[in-house]
């Protein structure tokens, strides 16, 4: 049955509805078995490919019952031929898994390594068609384990495929449906009518049943006639997510349609018009909450449905003849204990009903009530008064300057986990000393590891300011008790929330580092362009200028002037006398000067 790629979990029944294959978005394959009846199913196989994180699963397909060969040596039973599950990936690979062997049989790879959009098995279960996102269809041989043929007829992606009963016609759906004749290797007919890509197709008899994305109808096409439009339209009240067909012994065709709301509709394929009365099946809880039906398939006179999620998967069979027009099943979630997963693990969890005493080195979460109350270990522990003082943030008065003992913190931590006392847990988990954390984590009992991880996750995921000490405690627990955590069956469910939280908070870490590197590069270039701006004070200066005072400046000016003669002093004395005697004219000055000159001349002549 072809399956379109989806981001949700995919679930498909085998041809006899005895097994259910599920593919998760992270690439894991799980196979469930009904155990011969309805109700909760058992997990038979769980397979994780080595590339499941980089090449996620996109589609699933079970092999048909096949036809037994004539040679006795190569004859296989019907169960052996229908135990193969093919899973397409986003990397262009097809993984073939065997239920009988419990391992991967072979891996095929397309020529262009494009995303696999749908798969369909041949009726002999010896070949497999795989459609790619580039419009190519590849044919792989299971016995030869090689690529046999590649069909390329359109550039549009092929979203779904369907084979007729004798394997002579292959229908390929993109936005149009192309009918490919395998013998002549050409398109014999192209039908149109869907506005969106055709995602589901089935061939029953001479009719093709198809449904496209986001449509609420199933279109019926005649393969023998020349009409290119649909001959009938079967209406559904919700968006169609999957459909399967069943051909009875009297050639009556019945459809089982699964809608996006988790509703199953049973439609007669030969209805003359769209206004038909369809039987519906819905599953709800006692509170009226709808439980999603993920897969449905008709086998003989019964219809098998699968509903639930995670480890709570249920397969239930219903008789179609005795069904009401609108059947509502009230089913509650079945909670199973850890370790009861069928053949997946050999871990057995005993039924203790709480009446158990854990014997382990160190302190324990619970203590049995025995006669020996006074033990030697109690003598070495701190008094109750000092234990209570550890609950407060203020330092203790009895042990000033001394660090708290790790055995006491381990006992307090175990007590807080057992009683779920937030005051005790905060007093212990708020400490950030790495050595104290490591020593305390080493002393806690094994049964306290899982509750401690759950409490730390709750603290880290809480809103508001996150205490850094909680991350240190979680790191210490994961480092010291790694061996115990990987042996816990619920390890993945336990650590997935914190992993998803850290992945979300660090998704922009690479971009921040790139921005930081670019900023450092620009800053360094700007500093290099500015040159060496540091002044070496120890190096001798080329020029030193010293600012002087006004008095010193006057002395310098006097020194720079021409030195005066002895007559300058006489001149100053005469000026003083003139100031006292009164004002004199300019002529007297000239006479005095003349007299002086004559006197100097007389002295020279003498």
C-alpha positions in Angstrom: 0.0 0.0 0.0 1.5 3.3 -0.9 2.2 5.8 1.7 2.9 9.5 1.4 5.6 11.1 3.4 4.5 12.9 6.6 6.0 14.5 9.6 3.9 12.4 12.0 4.1 8.7 12.9 3.0 6.3 10.2 1.1 3.1 11.0 0.3 0.3 8.5 -1.2 -3.1 8.9 0.1 -6.3 7.3 -2.0 -8.1 4.8 -3.6 -10.4 7.4 -3.9 -7.6 10.0 -1.9 -9.7 12.5 0.9 -7.1 12.8 1.2 -3.4 12.8 4.3 -1.5 11.6 4.9 2.1 12.8 7.6 4.5 11.7 8.5 7.5 13.9 9.7 10.9 12.5 13.2 10.2 13.8 13.5 7.1 11.6 12.8 4.2 14.1 10.7 1.3 13.1 8.5 -0.6 15.6 6.4 -3.7 14.9 3.5 -4.6 17.1 1.6 -7.9 17.3 -2.0 -8.5 18.4 -1.2 -11.8 20.2 -4.1 -13.6 18.4 -6.8 -11.3 19.6 -7.9 -7.7 20.2 -6.8 -5.4 23.0 -3.4 -4.1 24.0 -0.7 -5.3 21.6 2.8 -6.5 22.3 5.9 -4.8 20.9 7.6 -7.5 18.8 10.5 -5.6 17.2 12.2 -2.2 17.4 14.7 -1.2 14.8 16.8 1.9 14.6 18.9 2.3 11.5 22.4 3.8 11.8 21.3 6.8 9.8 17.9 7.3 11.4 18.8 10.9 12.6 20.1 12.1 9.2 17.7 10.1 7.0 14.3 10.2 8.5 11.6 7.8 7.4 9.1 9.1 4.8 6.9 6.1 3.9 6.1 2.5 4.8 4.8 -0.6 2.8 4.1 -4.2 3.8 4.8 -7.0 1.3 1.8 -9.0 0.1 1.2 -12.7 0.8 3.0 -13.6 -2.4 2.7 -16.7 -4.5 4.5 -20.0 -3.6 7.0 -21.2 -6.2 6.9 -24.7 -7.8 10.3 -25.7 -6.6 10.2 -27.3 -3.1 13.7 -26.1 -2.1 12.7 -22.5 -2.7 9.1 -22.8 -1.5 8.3 -20.6 1.4 5.3 -20.3 3.6 2.8 -17.5 3.3 3.9 -16.0 6.6 7.6 -16.0 5.5 6.8 -14.2 2.3 4.6 -11.5 3.9 7.0 -10.7 6.7 9.0 -8.0 4.8 8.5 -4.3 5.6 10.0 -1.6 3.3 10.7 1.8 4.7 11.7 4.8 2.5 13.9 7.6 3.8 14.6 11.2 2.9 18.2 10.3 1.7 16.9 8.2 -1.2 17.4 4.8 0.4 14.9 2.0 0.9 15.4 -0.3 3.9 13.9 -3.8 3.8 13.3 -5.3 7.3 12.4 -9.0 7.9 10.1 -9.8 10.8 11.2 -13.5 10.9 14.9 -12.7 11.0 14.4 -9.6 13.2 17.1 -7.7 11.2 17.7 -5.6 8.1 17.7 -7.8 5.0 19.0 -5.3 2.4 19.3 -1.6 1.5 18.5 -0.1 -1.8 19.6 3.3 -3.1 18.1 5.3 -6.0 20.3 6.7 -8.8 19.7 10.4 -7.9 19.4 9.9 -4.1 16.2 11.9 -4.0 13.6 11.7 -1.3 11.4 8.6 -1.4 7.8 9.6 -1.5 5.9 6.3 -1.7 6.5 2.5 -2.0 4.4 -0.4 -3.5 5.2 -4.1 -3.6 4.5 -6.4 -6.5 2.0 -9.2 -5.9 4.7 -11.8 -5.8 6.6 -9.9 -3.1 9.8 -10.3 -5.1 10.0 -6.7 -6.4 9.5 -3.3 -5.0 8.6 0.1 -6.7 10.0 3.2 -5.1 8.9 6.7 -6.3 11.2 9.7 -5.8 10.6 13.4 -5.4 12.2 14.1 -8.8 9.5 12.1 -10.7 11.5 8.9 -11.2 10.2 5.4 -10.2 12.8 2.7 -9.4 12.2 -1.0 -9.5 14.3 -3.1 -7.1 14.6 -6.9 -7.0 14.6 -8.5 -3.6 16.3 -11.9 -4.6 18.9 -10.2 -6.8 19.2 -7.2 -4.4 19.8 -4.7 -7.2 18.2 -1.9 -9.2 16.3 -3.5 -12.1 14.7 -0.5 -13.9 14.1 3.2 -13.7 11.0 4.8 -15.0 11.0 8.5 -15.9 7.8 9.9 -17.4 7.3 13.3 -15.7 9.2 16.0 -14.0 6.6 16.3 -11.2 7.0 14.4 -7.9 5.2 11.1 -7.7 3.3 11.1 -4.4 1.5 7.8 -4.7 1.4 4.5 -6.6 -0.9 1.5 -7.0 -0.6 -1.9 -8.9 -3.5 -3.9 -10.2 -4.0 -7.6 -9.3 -2.0 -9.1 -12.2 0.8 -6.5 -12.0 0.3 -5.3 -15.5 -0.7 -1.7 -14.7 1.0 0.8 -12.5 -0.9 4.0 -11.5 1.3 6.9 -10.6 -0.2 10.0 -9.0 1.2 13.5 -8.9 -1.4 16.2 -9.6 -2.6 14.1 -12.4 -2.9 10.3 -12.4 -0.8 8.5 -15.1 -1.7 4.9 -16.0 1.6 3.1 -17.0 1.5 -0.1 -19.0 4.4 -2.2 -17.7 4.6 -4.4 -20.8 4.8 -1.6 -23.4 6.5 0.8 -20.9 4.4 3.8 -21.9 1.5 5.9 -20.5 -1.8 4.6 -21.8 -4.1 7.0 -20.0 -4.0 10.2 -18.0 -6.9 11.2 -15.8 -7.4 14.6 -14.2 -9.7 16.0 -11.6 -7.8 16.5 -8.4 -6.8 20.1 -7.5 -4.1 19.0 -5.0 -1.4 16.3 -5.2 -2.8 12.7 -5.2 -1.5 11.1 -2.0 -3.5 7.9 -1.7 -4.5 5.3 -4.4 -5.8 1.8 -4.5 -6.8 -0.4 -7.4 -9.6 -2.9 -6.9 -10.9 -4.7 -9.9 -11.2 -2.4 -12.8 -11.6 0.7 -10.7 -9.0 3.1 -9.2 -9.8 4.8 -5.9 -7.8 8.0 -5.1 -7.7 10.8 -2.7 -5.7 14.0 -2.7 -4.3 16.3 0.0 -6.8 18.3 2.0 -9.8 16.8 0.2 -12.8 15.2 1.8 -13.8 12.9 -1.0 -12.6 9.6 -2.6 -12.7 9.7 -6.4 -13.4 6.5 -8.4 -11.9 6.1 -11.9 -12.6 3.5 -14.6 -9.4 2.0 -15.9 -11.0 0.2 -18.9 -13.0 3.1 -20.3 -11.8 6.1 -22.2 -13.2 8.6 -19.7 -10.6 10.9 -18.1 -12.9 12.1 -15.4 -14.1 10.3 -12.3 -17.2 8.1 -12.6 -18.1 8.4 -8.9 -17.3 10.4 -5.8 -17.5 9.0 -2.3 -17.9 11.7 0.3 -16.2 11.7 3.8 -16.9 14.2 6.5 -13.2 15.0 7.2 -9.9 15.2 5.4 -8.8 11.8 4.2 -5.4 10.6 5.5 -5.4 7.0 4.5 -7.6 4.5 2.6 -7.5 0.7 2.0 -9.7 -1.5 -0.2 -11.0 -5.1 0.2 -12.4 -7.3 -2.6 -14.7 -10.0 -1.4 -15.3 -13.4 -3.0 -18.3 -12.0 -4.9 -16.2 -9.1 -6.2 -17.7 -6.6 -3.8 -15.4 -3.7 -3.0 -15.4 -2.2 0.5 -13.3 0.9 1.5 -11.9 1.7 4.9 -11.1 5.4 5.1 -9.2 7.1 8.0 -9.7 10.8 8.4 -7.6 13.4 10.1 -9.9 13.6 13.1 -9.3 9.9 13.9 -12.6 8.7 12.5 -12.9 5.5 10.4 -15.5 5.3 7.6 -16.6 2.1 5.9 -17.8 2.8 2.4 -19.1 0.5 -0.3 -17.0 0.9 -3.5 -19.8 0.3 -6.0 -22.1 3.0 -4.6 -23.9 4.7 -7.5 -23.7 8.2 -6.0 -22.0 10.3 -3.4 -25.0 10.3 -1.0 -24.4 6.9 0.6 -24.8 5.8 4.2 -21.4 4.9 5.5 -20.6 3.2 8.8 -18.3 5.1 11.1 -16.1 4.1 14.0 -14.8 6.5 16.6 -12.8 5.8 19.9 -13.2 8.0 22.9 -12.3 7.9 26.6 -14.8 7.8 29.5 -14.5 11.6 29.7 -15.3 12.1 26.1 -11.8 12.8 24.8 -11.3 11.4 21.3 -8.5 8.9 20.8 -6.9 9.0 17.4 -7.2 6.0 15.1 -4.0 5.8 13.2 -4.6 2.8 10.9 -7.5 0.6 9.7 -7.7 -2.4 7.4 -10.4 -4.8 6.3 -9.7 -8.6 6.4 -12.4 -11.1 5.6 -15.6 -9.9 7.4 -13.8 -7.9 10.1 -12.1 -4.5 10.3 -9.0 -4.0 12.4 -8.2 -0.6 13.8 -5.2 0.7 15.7 -5.3 3.6 18.1 -3.1 5.1 20.8 0.4 6.6 20.8 3.8 5.9 22.1 3.9 2.6 24.1 0.2 2.6 24.5 -0.9 1.0 21.2 -4.1 -1.0 20.9 -5.2 -3.2 18.0 -8.9 -4.1 18.0 -11.0 -6.2 15.6 -14.7 -5.5 14.9 -17.3 -7.5 13.0 -18.6 -5.3 10.2 -22.0 -7.1 9.9 -22.9 -6.6 13.5 -21.7 -3.0 13.7 -24.1 -0.1 14.2 -24.3 2.8 11.8 -22.3 5.0 14.1 -20.1 2.9 16.5 -18.4 4.7 19.4 -15.9 2.7 21.4 -15.2 3.9 25.0 -11.6 2.9 25.8 -9.2 4.1 28.5 -5.5 4.3 28.2 -3.7 1.2 29.3 -0.7 2.0 31.4 1.9 -0.8 31.4 4.9 -1.2 33.7 8.4 -0.5 32.6 10.1 -3.5 31.1 7.0 -5.3 29.8 7.7 -4.8 26.1 7.5 -8.3 24.7 10.6 -9.6 23.1 12.4 -6.3 22.9 14.1 -6.5 26.3 14.9 -9.3 28.8 14.5 -7.0 31.8 11.9 -8.3 34.2 10.4 -6.0 36.8 9.0 -7.9 39.8 5.7 -7.2 41.3 6.4 -5.9 44.7 3.2 -3.9 45.5 5.3 -1.7 47.7 6.3 -4.4 50.2 10.0 -4.4 49.5 13.2 -3.3 51.1 16.0 -2.3 48.8 19.4 -3.6 49.9 22.1 -1.4 48.6 25.3 0.1 49.9 24.8 3.5 51.5 21.5 5.2 52.5 18.2 4.1 51.1 15.0 5.8 50.2 13.0 3.7 52.6 13.8 1.7 55.7 12.1 -1.3 57.0 10.7 -1.4 60.5 12.9 -3.9 62.3 14.0 -4.6 65.8 17.5 -3.3 65.4 17.0 0.4 65.7 20.4 1.4 67.0 22.9 0.9 64.2 26.5 1.8 64.1 25.9 4.0 61.1 23.6 6.2 63.2 26.4 6.9 65.6 28.6 8.3 62.9 25.8 10.6 61.5 25.2 14.2 62.7 22.6 14.9 65.3 19.1 15.9 64.3 19.7 19.5 65.4 22.6 19.9 63.0 20.6 18.2 60.2 17.8 20.7 60.6 20.3 23.5 60.5 21.3 22.4 57.1 17.9 23.2 55.8 18.3 26.9 56.3 20.5 29.1 54.3 22.2 30.6 57.4 25.4 28.9 58.6 25.1 26.5 61.5 26.2 27.6 64.9 27.4 24.2 66.0 29.8 23.7 63.1 31.1 27.1 62.1 33.5 27.1 59.2 33.1 23.4 58.4 31.5 22.2 55.2 28.5 19.9 55.3 29.2 16.2 55.2 28.3 14.5 52.0 26.7 11.5 53.6 24.3 13.8 55.4 23.4 15.6 52.2 22.9 12.3 50.5 20.5 11.3 53.3 18.7 14.6 53.1 18.4 14.3 49.3 17.0 10.8 49.5 14.6 11.9 52.1 13.4 14.9 50.0 13.0 12.7 47.0 11.0 10.1 49.0 8.7 12.7 50.6 8.7 15.2 47.6 9.6 18.0 50.0 10.6 21.0 48.0 12.2 22.7 51.0 14.6 19.9 51.5 15.3 19.5 47.8 16.0 23.3 47.4 18.4 23.3 50.4 20.5 20.5 48.8 20.2 21.3 45.1 21.0 25.0 45.5 24.6 24.2 46.5 27.1 24.8 43.7 30.3 23.3 45.0 31.4 20.8 42.4 33.4 18.6 44.8 30.4 18.5 47.2 28.0 17.7 44.3 30.2 14.8 43.0 30.6 13.2 46.4 26.9 13.5 47.2 25.9 12.0 43.9 28.2 9.1 44.4 26.6 8.3 47.8 22.9 8.4 46.7 21.3 5.0 46.2 20.5 3.7 42.7 16.7 3.9 43.2 17.1 7.6 43.8 18.7 8.4 40.4 15.6 8.4 38.3 13.6 10.6 40.7 16.5 13.0 41.0 16.8 13.3 37.2 13.0 14.0 37.0 13.3 16.7 39.7 16.2 18.4 38.1 14.5 18.4 34.7 11.5 20.1 36.4 13.7 22.8 37.9 15.6 23.4 34.6 12.4 23.5 32.5 10.7 25.9 35.0 10.1 29.5 34.0 12.0 32.4 35.5 15.6 32.5 36.5 17.3 29.1 36.2 19.8 28.2 39.0 23.1 27.2 37.5 23.6 24.7 40.3 20.8 22.5 39.0 22.7 22.1 35.7 25.8 21.0 37.7 23.8 18.5 39.6 22.3 17.0 36.4 25.7 16.8 34.8 27.1 15.0 37.8 24.2 12.5 37.8 24.5 11.8 34.1 28.3 11.4 34.4 28.5 9.2 37.5 25.4 7.1 37.0 25.6 6.6 33.2 25.7 2.8 33.4 22.5 2.7 35.5 20.6 5.2 33.3 21.3 3.3 30.1 19.9 0.1 31.7 16.6 1.8 32.6 13.9 0.8 30.1 12.4 4.4 30.2 15.8 6.0 29.6 14.7 7.6 26.3 11.4 8.9 27.6 13.3 10.2 30.7 16.0 12.1 28.9 14.2 13.2 25.8 12.6 16.3 27.4 15.8 17.8 28.7 17.6 17.0 25.4 14.8 18.7 23.4 15.1 21.7 25.8 18.8 22.0 25.4 18.5 21.6 21.7 16.0 24.4 21.5 18.0 26.8 23.7 21.3 26.2 21.8 19.9 26.2 18.3 21.3 29.7 17.7 24.6 29.0 19.4 26.5 28.6 16.1 25.2 31.9 14.7 26.2 33.7 17.9 29.7 32.3 17.6 29.9 33.4 14.0 28.8 36.9 14.9 31.3 37.1 17.8 34.1 36.0 15.5 33.2 38.7 12.9 33.0 41.4 15.5 36.4 40.4 16.9 37.8 40.5 13.3 36.4 44.0 12.7 37.7 45.3 16.0 41.2 43.9 15.4 41.3 45.5 11.9 40.2 48.9 13.4 42.9 48.7 16.0 45.6 47.8 13.4 44.6 50.8 11.3 45.0 53.2 14.2 48.5 52.2 14.7 50.6 52.1 17.8 49.0 54.7 20.1 50.9 53.7 23.2 53.6 56.3 24.3 56.8 55.0 25.7 57.7 57.3 28.6 61.1 55.8 29.1 62.3 56.8 25.6 64.2 60.2 25.3 62.0 63.0 23.9 63.0 64.8 20.7 62.0 68.2 22.0 61.1 69.5 25.5 59.3 72.7 26.1 59.0 74.2 29.6 56.5 76.9 30.3 58.1 79.7 32.4 56.6 82.3 34.8 56.1 86.0 34.0 59.1 87.2 36.2 61.4 84.9 34.5 60.1 86.0 31.1 60.9 89.6 31.9 64.5 88.7 32.9 64.9 86.9 29.6 63.7 89.9 27.7 66.1 92.1 29.6 69.0 89.8 28.7 68.0 89.8 25.0 68.0 93.7 24.9 71.2 95.6 24.1 73.0 96.5 27.4 72.9 100.2 28.3 75.9 102.6 28.8 76.8 104.5 32.0 75.1 107.6 30.7 71.8 105.8 31.0 72.0 106.1 34.7 72.6 109.8 34.5 69.8 110.2 32.1 67.4 108.5 34.6 68.7 110.8 37.4 68.1 113.9 35.2 64.6 112.7 34.3 63.8 112.4 38.0 65.1 116.0 38.5 63.0 117.3 35.7 60.0 115.7 37.1 60.6 117.5 40.3 61.5 120.8 38.8 58.7 121.0 36.3 58.1 120.5 32.7 60.7 121.4 30.2 60.5 122.0 26.4 62.0 119.9 23.8 64.7 122.6 23.1 66.2 122.1 26.6 66.6 118.5 25.9 68.4 119.3 22.6 70.7 121.8 24.4 71.6 119.4 27.1 72.3 116.8 24.5 74.4 119.3 22.6 76.3 120.2 25.7 77.1 116.7 26.4 78.3 116.2 22.9 80.5 119.2 23.0 81.9 118.1 26.3 82.6 114.7 24.8 84.3 116.3 21.9 86.5 118.5 24.1 87.5 115.5 26.1 88.5 113.7 23.0 90.6 116.7 21.7 92.4 116.8 25.0 
